Amino acid sequence: MTSDFERTVTDEIFSASEAWENMQVLADDIGSRLAGSVGEVAARDFLADALRRYGVDEVEVAPFPYAGWDCAEERLQVISPTQRAIACRCAGLSPAARDLRAELVFLQRCDAEEVAARKGEIGGRIVVAPYHPVPRQLKMPLAASAGAVGLLESRSIAGGLQPARTCAFNRVGAIPTASISREDAAYLQRLALRKGAVRVALSLHSTSERRTSWNVVGTLYGRGRSKEYIALGGHYDSWHVGSGAVDNATGVVAVLEAARALARHKEKLMRGVRFIFFGVEELGLVGSWHYAHKHVAEMDDAVLMEIG
């Protein structure tokens, strides 16, 4: 049964336009929020200011280190038996590739069993494999362990490039890694069947350096005696290829709305509520890892964690 308090809070959220306005700030005004970008810093400041404006009891901007990444250029060219440009997208934390020239080898899964069975074909070549069923963070080291010099991951569904993903968690990957479309992967396989070995040249102007990001944390203190709290969270960073509206401005806005509505009635809260906006999720869940390790002594007091 819904209590009067719950009804009051939800009515406050659904009757206001604040969520839509905040969504436009994050997705339209700020846009891409890749870790290390000016967009990330703008989002950090916007979230901290919004929490203070809403009357949250305490707002913390907590720094943490991470392996930063940028890619200025992505280029893939078939050089034999024909010449043709192929659209590609550099994987997050991929090492640079400077005109890397190699023959392609096509795998169906790029799992441990297949890599072991075809190791003799993989050494010195660039592996082409679909995104599913093996995650990129597992395919990349498996291919590298068999001597592959690069990995091209094709989208598992038709239409466009594989959405941006990291190839390693908070560290630079072992071999240059990029994504291509399902259609281009099929073309490359047909070309190999019809005309023999396919060689490509891959250039990824990728750089990585140690940087600092931030978790933004707002806290409403419960009015009861218990130290228990409820946590609501979501990541505010995005990839460089879009505005990150769905991933994850929508989740961030939902958490902000909960903060705004609950802060108006904080005298009725018997438990504390934490609103946590994590940095550097896209490069490997880095912000949430740092938050969890910093607050490990308080985890027994957490009643619920809801991710937006």
N, C-alpha and C positions, 0 to 999 in steps of 0.2 A: 504494500500500500504506500502510495506517495504521501509524504508528510507535507504540511503547510510550508515548512522551510524549503524543502526541495522544490516545491511548486513555485515559490517566490523566486528562487535562484534561476530556475530554468525559464520562467517568464521574463526575467530581466535579460537573459541572453537572447531569447527569440524575439523580443520586442525592440531590440537595439540594432543599429547599423554598424556598430563598432567592428564586428568581425570582418565585414566586407571592406571597410575602410583600411583596417590593418593588413588585410590580404593585398590590397592594391599597393600599399607602401612596400611590402616585402617583394611582391612579384613584379610590379610595374616600376615603382620609383627606384628601388634598390636593384632588383633583377638578380643576375647570377651572383651567388655567394660562395664561390670556391674558396676553400681554406687558403688564407694568405692574400686574398684580394681585398680591394677597397670595399667591395660589396659585403664581405664578411664583417669587416669592422663597422660598417654602417648598420648592419643588422644587429650586431652586438649592442651598439649604443641605443638603437631604437628599442630593443627589448628591455634593457635596463631602465631607460627613461619611462617606458610604458608601465612597468611594474611600480616604479616610484609614483607615477601619476595616479595609479589606481589605488594607492594607499596600502600596498603590501608592507608588512612590518619591517622586513629586512631584505635588502637587495645586495647580492655579492657578485662581482665579476672576477671569477677565479681563473688565473692563467695556468697553462700547462704546455710542455714542449711536445713537438711532433715532427715527423719527417714531411716537410712541405714539398709541393710538386707543381710544376708548370710545364706546358707544352706549347711552343710557339708555332710549330709547323708539323703537319702530318702528310706524308706523301708515299704512295705505293704505285709502282710502275711495272707492268709486265715487260720484260726485255727480250724474252725468247720463249717460244718460236715466233712470236709476233710482238708488237709494241702497242700497249694500251694502258691508260691511267685507270686506276681503281681507287674509288673513294675509301678512305680508312679513318679510324679514330683511335688516337693513342690511348692506351689504358693508363689509369692513374698509377703513378709510381713505377712506370716502365722506365728502364734505362734508355739512354739515347741510342739511336741507330743512325749512323752516318753513311748513307749510300750502301747499306748492307745488301750484298748480292748473293743469292743462294737459290737452289732448286727447292720446289715445294714437295711436301709429302702429305698425303691426305689421310686423316684418321677419322674413324666413325665416332669414337667416344673420348679418346685420349685418357683412359683410366689406366690404373697400374697394370692390369692384365694385358691390355692392348699394347701399351708402351713396351712392356717386357717382350712381347711376341714379335714386335716390329723394330726393335732397337737397332738392328743392323741397317734399316732404311732411314732412320731418323737422324743419325749423327751427321752434322754439317749442313742440315737442311732446315727450312722453315716449316713448321707444322701448321696445317690448316685443320681445324676441328670445330664442331658446333658448340654453342654455349652450353646447351643441355646434353647429357645429364650431369656432367662433371663441372663444378664451379671453376672459374678462371683461376682462383687462388690455389687450386689443387693441380689443374692442368699445367700451369706454367712451370712449377718446380719439377713435375714429372717429366715434361718434355725436355727441360734443361738437363735433368739427370741422365737422359739418354743421349745427350750430345746435340740437341737441337740448338740452332743459333737464333731462332725467333719463333714467335707464335702468332698466327692470325686466327682469331676466333670469329666464326660466322654466326650471325643471328639465327636462332632456331625457328623463327617465324618469318613469313614474307613481309617485305615492306620496310626499307630503310636500314640504317646501321644499328648495330647492337647499342642500346643505351650505355652511357659511360659507366664504367666499373673500374675498381682498382684491381691490380694484378697481385698485390701483396699488402699485408697489413702493417702500416707504420714503418716500412723499410722499402728500399728499392728492390725491384724484382731481379731475377737472375738473368733473364734474356728479354730483348725488346718484344713488346706485346701490343697488338692493336686489334681492332675489330673491323670486320667487313660485313657487307650485307649477305643474306642467304642467296640472293640472286647472283652476286658476283662470285661467291664460293662455288655455286653450281656451274657457272661459266668456266671458271678455272679448272674444274674437274673435267668438264667436256673437252676443253682445250687439250688437257693432258691425254685423254683417251684417244682423241683424234690425231694429235700431232706430236705426242711424246712429251718428254720432260719440259716442265714449265719453270723458267727462272724469273725472279722478280728482283727489284731494287727497292728497299724500304728505308725511308728517312724519317726519323722522329726527333725533333729538336726538343728533347725532354730534359728538364733540370730538376734537381732535388737539393734541398738544404734544410738544416734544422731551423725551425721557426717556433713562434709562440701563438697559441690560440687561447680561447676562453670559454668556460662554461658560465652561463648567466643563471643565477639561482635566486628566486624570490621565496620568502618564507612568511607564512601566516602562523602565529603561535596559537595553539589551542588554549582555551580558557579553563580546561579541566586540569587535574593534577598529573595525568598520564603524560609520559614522554613520547607516546605513540604518535606517528604521523602518517599521512598519506602523501604519496609522491605522484605528480603528473609531469610528464616530460616528452620531449621531442627534439630532434636535431634541427638547427637553423642553417647549416651550411648546405650547399648544393654543388652540382657540377658546373663546369664552365660553358656547357653547350646549350643552356636554357635558363629560364628564370626560376626553376625549381618550385613551381606553383603547387604541384601535387606532392613532390618529394623535396621539401616537406613543409612548405609554407602553410598548407592547410592544417597540418598537425600543430604547428607552432601557434597559429591563430586560435585553434581550439583550446590550447593550454592558456593562452592569454585571456580568452573569454572567461574561463573558469576562474582565473586570478581576479579579473575585474569584478565578476559577480559575487564571488565569495568574500572579497575584501569589503564589500558594502555591508556585509552581515557577519563580520569576523567575531563579533562578541558572542555569537551563538555556536561557534566551533568548539567542540569538546576535544578534538584532536588537532594537531598542527597539520598544515598542508604545505608541501614544497612544490614549487613550479620550476622545473629544471630544463634549461635550453642548452643542449649539448653542442659543442663545436666538433668539427673534424669527424663526423660520422662516415662520410663517403670514402675517406682514405683508410678506413679500417676500424670504426667504432672507438676511436682514440679518446674522445672527450668523455664518453660514458665509462671507459676503462679507468681513466684518471679519477673521475668522480667516485666510482665505487671503491677504489683503493684508498682514497682520501677519507672516506666516510665509513669504512668497514666496521668500525666499532659501534656505529649507530644502526646497523642493518637489522638487528633484532627488534628495534623499535618501529620498523617500517611495517605497516599493516597491509598496504597495497601499493603497487606501482602500476600506473596506467600510462601507456605510451600513445602519444598522439601522432 
